Amino acid sequence: METERMTAVLNGLLKAEQEAELTNQLRVAVGFGSCMDMIGPGLEILTDIGAVPPDKPKHYDSLHDLDELQQIFAYFFQHGAAAE
């Protein structure tokens, strides 16, 4: 099933690439990214990696270390919201 999904994604990207009109006047960089979501019990995972509740929950646009992960998890957890 995973192979079929990956093939469908790659075929879609190839189709988009083939449909793009190229000219010498424009220069555009386009990046395609993909990821696989993993679902797990958040509190259990954080406990397993040694995370502790932060003093101040905080939102970040991107995460760089365990402290930021702890802060953003607490930020969304206190609002009862999911985060990606």
N, C-alpha and C positions, 0 to 999 in steps of 0.2 A: 504494500500500500504506500509506504514512504517513497519507494522508487517511482511509482506512478505519479505521485504528487510532485516530486522533484522534476520529473520529465515534463509535466504540465507547466510548471513555473518556467523552466528553461525554454520551452517552446514559445511561451508567451513573451519572454524577453527577446527571443530571436525575431519573432513577428514584429514587435515594436521597433527593433533595430532596423529591420528591412523596410518598414514603412516610413522611416524618418527620411525627410528630404534634405540632402546636403547641398550646401552652396559654399563658395569661397568667401562670401562676405560675412558669414557668421561663424563664431567659434564658441561652442558650448560644451561644457563638460557635464556629463550625466553619469551618475553612479546608481547602481542597482544594489540594494542590500536585502538580505534575507536573514531570518532568524527562526529558531524553533522555540516556542514557548514551553516552559516546563512548569507544571503545576504541582505544588507541594504544600504541606502544612507550614506556613510562614514562621510561627513561633517556634516550632520544633527545629526548623532549619537554622534560625537565628541562634537558638540555644546551642545547637551542635557546633556552630562556628565561633562560639564564645561571645556573642553580642550581648550587650547589657542595655537596659532602657536609658535613653539620653535625658539630660536635664532639660534640654530645649528641643522639641521636635522642629524640624525645618525642611522646607521644600528645596530641591535642587533640580536643575535642568539635566545634569549628568552627574554620575557618581564616580569618585576616585579612590575611596577607601572605606574601611569598615565603619568609621565614625559617621560618614555621610550616609551610608546604608542604614545605620541604626536611626539616625535623625529623620530620614525620609520615611522609613517604615512607620515610626511612631507618629509622624505627621499625618499620614493617610489613615493609620489605624485609629487615631483619636476621632477622625471624621467618619469612620465606618466606610471608607472608600477603598477601592482597589487602585493599585498603582502599577504602571508598566515602565 
